[in-house]
């Protein structure tokens, strides 16, 4: 599979990130809780999306928090 295509799980995480936190960063536990998904697996997919340039990480109160990049916003809202 080409790296420029999202897996089903990556797409789900990106779309959910755009839906649940369109303007502010969200922590991994908060996003995973909203999805009823594993925190560890959610973070793995988020890190993959960072490597693809679709998600950005920033620290909020010393904890990583995630938000879509402009490219991620476009893809996440179109899907």
N, C-alpha and C positions, 0 to 999 in steps of 0.2 A: 504494500500500500504506500502510496506517495505521502510524504510528510505535509503536503499542502491540503490534504483532505482531513476533516475531523472524523474521529470515531464517533459512534453513537453516544458514548459516555461523555466525551469531550464536548460534543454539541449540547447535550443535556445540561452539563455544568455551566457552559457559557450562556446558554439561553436563560437558565435559572438565575445566574448572576445578574444578567441584564434586567430580569423581571423583578427580583427581590431587592436589588440594590442599584437602581439605575443612576444615582448621582453621588452616592457616598460609598466608601469602602466597607466591606463586610468581612468579618473574621471567618476562618475556616469552621470553627465549631458552630457559629451562628448559621452559616449557609448549610452545613451538613444537617443541622437540626431541622431547618425548614424543608429539607429534602428527605428527611428520615434516612440518611445515608451515613456511611462510615466516615468519620473525620479524617482518618488516614487516607482512605481512597479518594475522598474529595480533594485533599491537599495534593495528592499525586496528579490528579487531572488538572488542577489549577496550575501546578508547576509546569506541566506539559504545555498548557495554554500560554504561560509566560514565555516559554522557549519559542513558541510560534509567533509571539508578538501580539497576541490577542487579549492578554490580561496583563495588568500591572500590579505589582505588590508594593505596598507602603506600610509603614509601621504606625499603629495607633496604640498609644499607651504601651509601647514596647512589644506589642504582639503584631504579627503579620496580618494585614488586611488586604483584600483583593478588590480590584475594580477593573472593569473592561477598559481596554485601550480604545482609541477612536476606531480602529479596525474591528475590534471585538464588538464594539457597540453596533456598528453597521451590520456585522454578521449575525449577532445575537438578536437584533430586532427584526431582521428580515426573515429569519428562519421561522 
